């Protein structure tokens, strides 16, 4: 920010978030910069995505080929996923990617649902949702699926499934929690910050992965 002469409001405008989100990053609570924001800073200012993600290497691109960014855990290391880690994940409903979400609970026996996805996860309670809307585009596209891992811990910057007591179910990015209010942002800058009182949230689960529509299979 100092090199580019940016204050929190200016950086927030570049990344399409509210200034409060940037100020939360600067408080030093251990929150990592989300991947899509790393890509934006790389494209805008030429910073190395590897350096932005974990502080390693030169801060600016050197002209050499940088590792292609994908999922955060795979961004800079080749990770072999054991074949026995893949599981059939039941698809149990739909989540809205905009601010006004809905969730179609489908009553199926445990381990079954409206078709399934094959995905590597250690969470025995993992489930899938079909996504509808564009607020997380290009990160999550309309009609793609997310795999939810309800037993995994959540930190600021994570993509999360949020179900409020009024029935809304949304996939958002957890910006921060302050004074009993959960602040949620969207990748798509056309959608602003959403604030939900913490005591009105029924479910706040970690989004473990994004799965293409072509990966869905019927039961």
C-alpha positions as CSV (number, residue, x, y, z in Angstrom):
1,X,0.0,0.0,0.0
2,X,2.9,2.4,0.8
3,X,4.6,1.6,-2.5
4,X,1.4,2.3,-4.5
5,X,0.4,5.3,-2.3
6,X,-2.9,3.6,-1.3
7,X,-5.0,4.2,1.8
8,X,-7.6,1.6,2.9
9,X,-10.3,3.3,0.9
10,X,-8.3,3.4,-2.3
11,X,-7.2,-0.3,-2.0
12,X,-10.8,-1.2,-1.2
13,X,-11.9,0.4,-4.4
14,X,-9.3,-1.5,-6.4
15,X,-10.4,-4.8,-4.9
16,X,-14.2,-4.1,-5.0
17,X,-14.6,-4.4,-1.2
18,X,-15.5,-2.0,1.6
19,X,-12.8,-0.1,3.4
20,X,-13.7,-1.8,6.6
21,X,-12.6,-5.1,5.1
22,X,-9.2,-3.7,4.3
23,X,-8.9,-2.2,7.8
24,X,-9.7,-5.6,9.2
25,X,-6.8,-7.1,7.2
26,X,-4.5,-4.5,8.6
27,X,-5.3,-5.3,12.2
28,X,-3.0,-8.3,12.0
29,X,-5.3,-11.0,13.3
30,X,-3.8,-13.6,11.0
31,X,-6.3,-13.3,8.2
32,X,-4.8,-14.2,4.9
33,X,-5.5,-12.3,1.7
34,X,-8.1,-14.3,-0.3
35,X,-6.9,-15.8,-3.6
36,X,-9.1,-13.7,-5.9
37,X,-7.7,-10.5,-4.4
38,X,-4.2,-11.8,-4.9
39,X,-4.9,-12.3,-8.5
40,X,-6.3,-8.8,-8.8
41,X,-3.2,-7.2,-7.2
42,X,-1.0,-9.2,-9.5
43,X,-2.9,-8.0,-12.6
44,X,-3.1,-4.4,-11.4
45,X,0.4,-3.7,-9.9
46,X,2.6,-6.7,-11.0
47,X,3.2,-8.1,-7.5
48,X,4.2,-11.8,-7.3
49,X,1.2,-13.9,-6.2
50,X,3.6,-16.2,-4.3
51,X,4.9,-13.3,-2.3
52,X,1.4,-11.9,-1.7
53,X,0.2,-15.3,-0.4
54,X,3.0,-16.3,1.9
55,X,5.8,-13.6,1.8
56,X,8.2,-15.9,-0.1
57,X,10.4,-14.8,-3.0
58,X,10.6,-11.4,-4.7
59,X,7.7,-9.1,-4.2
60,X,7.5,-8.1,-7.9
61,X,7.2,-10.4,-10.9
62,X,10.6,-11.1,-12.4
63,X,9.5,-12.1,-15.9
64,X,9.8,-15.8,-15.1
65,X,6.7,-18.0,-15.3
66,X,4.8,-17.8,-12.0
67,X,3.0,-20.9,-10.7
68,X,-0.6,-20.9,-11.8
69,X,-3.0,-20.0,-9.0
70,X,-5.8,-22.4,-8.2
71,X,-7.1,-23.5,-4.9
72,X,-5.2,-21.9,-2.0
73,X,-3.8,-25.2,-0.7
74,X,-2.5,-26.1,-4.2
75,X,-1.3,-22.6,-5.3
76,X,2.4,-23.1,-5.0
77,X,3.0,-26.7,-4.2
78,X,2.2,-29.9,-6.1
79,X,0.0,-31.9,-3.8
80,X,-0.8,-35.6,-4.4
81,X,-4.3,-36.4,-3.3
82,X,-4.6,-40.0,-2.1
83,X,-7.3,-41.9,-4.1
84,X,-8.9,-43.2,-0.9
85,X,-9.6,-39.6,0.2
86,X,-12.4,-39.1,-2.4
87,X,-15.9,-39.6,-1.2
88,X,-19.4,-39.5,-2.6
89,X,-20.9,-36.2,-1.4
90,X,-24.7,-36.0,-1.4
91,X,-26.2,-32.8,-2.9
92,X,-28.9,-31.7,-0.5
93,X,-30.2,-28.4,-1.9
94,X,-29.6,-25.1,-3.4
95,X,-27.9,-21.8,-2.2
96,X,-28.4,-18.4,-3.6
97,X,-25.2,-16.4,-4.5
98,X,-27.0,-13.1,-4.1
99,X,-28.0,-11.4,-0.9
100,X,-31.5,-12.9,-0.7
101,X,-30.9,-16.6,-0.5
102,X,-33.0,-19.7,-0.2
103,X,-32.3,-23.3,0.7
104,X,-34.3,-26.3,-0.5
105,X,-33.9,-28.9,2.2
106,X,-34.3,-32.3,0.7
107,X,-35.2,-35.1,3.0
108,X,-33.0,-38.0,2.2
109,X,-31.4,-40.8,4.3
110,X,-27.9,-40.0,5.6
111,X,-25.4,-40.3,2.8
112,X,-28.0,-39.8,0.0
113,X,-29.4,-36.7,-1.7
114,X,-30.3,-35.1,-5.0
115,X,-27.4,-36.8,-6.8
116,X,-23.8,-36.7,-5.7
117,X,-20.3,-35.2,-6.3
118,X,-17.0,-37.0,-5.9
119,X,-14.7,-34.9,-3.8
120,X,-11.7,-35.4,-1.5
121,X,-12.6,-34.6,2.1
122,X,-12.0,-35.8,5.6
123,X,-15.3,-34.4,6.9
124,X,-17.8,-37.3,7.4
125,X,-20.7,-34.8,7.4
126,X,-19.7,-33.0,4.1
127,X,-22.6,-32.2,1.8
128,X,-23.0,-30.4,-1.6
129,X,-25.2,-27.5,-2.7
130,X,-26.0,-26.3,-6.2
131,X,-25.4,-22.5,-6.5
132,X,-27.7,-20.0,-8.2
133,X,-26.7,-16.4,-9.0
134,X,-23.7,-14.3,-9.8
135,X,-22.5,-12.5,-6.7
136,X,-19.5,-14.8,-6.3
137,X,-18.6,-14.8,-10.1
138,X,-16.0,-15.4,-11.4
139,X,-15.0,-17.4,-8.3
140,X,-18.2,-19.5,-8.2
141,X,-20.4,-19.5,-11.3
142,X,-24.1,-20.0,-11.7
143,X,-25.1,-23.7,-11.6
144,X,-21.8,-24.9,-10.1
145,X,-21.7,-26.8,-6.8
146,X,-20.0,-26.1,-3.5
147,X,-18.9,-28.8,-1.1
148,X,-19.6,-27.8,2.5
149,X,-17.5,-29.1,5.4
150,X,-19.4,-28.3,8.6
151,X,-16.8,-29.6,11.0
152,X,-14.0,-27.4,9.7
153,X,-12.9,-24.2,11.6
154,X,-13.6,-20.9,9.8
155,X,-11.4,-17.8,9.7
156,X,-11.7,-14.4,8.1
157,X,-11.3,-14.5,4.3
158,X,-12.9,-18.0,4.0
159,X,-15.8,-18.7,1.7
160,X,-18.7,-19.8,3.8
161,X,-22.3,-21.0,3.7
162,X,-24.5,-18.8,5.8
163,X,-28.1,-19.8,6.8
164,X,-30.0,-17.2,8.7
165,X,-33.0,-17.7,10.9
166,X,-35.3,-16.0,8.3
167,X,-34.5,-18.9,5.9
168,X,-31.9,-17.2,3.7
169,X,-29.0,-19.4,2.7
170,X,-26.1,-17.8,0.9
171,X,-22.5,-18.5,-0.2
172,X,-20.4,-15.5,0.8
173,X,-16.9,-14.5,1.9
174,X,-16.5,-14.0,5.7
175,X,-15.0,-10.5,6.0
176,X,-14.9,-10.3,9.8
177,X,-17.1,-10.5,13.0
178,X,-17.3,-7.5,15.2
179,X,-19.7,-6.4,18.0
180,X,-21.9,-9.4,17.5
181,X,-22.4,-8.7,13.7
182,X,-21.1,-11.0,10.9
183,X,-19.8,-9.0,7.9
184,X,-20.1,-10.9,4.6
185,X,-18.7,-9.8,1.3
186,X,-19.0,-11.0,-2.3
187,X,-16.3,-11.5,-5.0
188,X,-18.5,-9.6,-7.5
189,X,-18.1,-5.9,-6.6
190,X,-21.6,-5.1,-7.8
191,X,-22.8,-6.7,-4.5
192,X,-22.0,-4.8,-1.4
193,X,-21.3,-5.9,2.2
194,X,-24.0,-7.9,3.9
195,X,-24.3,-7.6,7.7
196,X,-26.2,-10.2,9.8
197,X,-26.5,-10.2,13.6
198,X,-24.6,-13.2,14.9
199,X,-27.5,-14.4,17.0
200,X,-29.6,-14.6,13.8
201,X,-27.3,-17.0,12.0
202,X,-28.4,-20.6,12.2
203,X,-25.5,-22.1,10.2
204,X,-22.1,-20.8,9.3
205,X,-20.1,-23.6,7.5
206,X,-16.8,-23.7,5.6
207,X,-16.9,-24.0,1.8
208,X,-14.3,-26.8,1.2
209,X,-14.4,-26.8,-2.6
210,X,-16.1,-25.6,-5.8
211,X,-17.1,-28.3,-8.3
212,X,-18.1,-27.9,-11.9
213,X,-21.6,-28.7,-13.0
214,X,-20.3,-31.5,-15.2
215,X,-19.1,-33.4,-12.1
216,X,-22.6,-33.9,-10.8
217,X,-24.0,-37.5,-11.0
218,X,-27.4,-38.8,-10.3
219,X,-27.9,-41.4,-7.6
